Amino acid sequence: MTEVEALYRKNKIPCLNSTNYSVEEIATKIMDIMGLSRRMY
């Protein structure tokens, strides 16, 4: 765990390690965490 990650956890700030993920995977994960649904037009 890095110093920054420890600081985020201590202050209950949500974070996501995006090092190995595509933009689409990151967006999907954030939407899932936030309870959002995707709109289809």
HELIX and SHEET records of a PDB file:
HELIX    1   1 GLU A    3  LYS A   10  1                                   8    
HELIX    2   2 VAL A   23  MET A   34  1                                  12    
END                                                                             
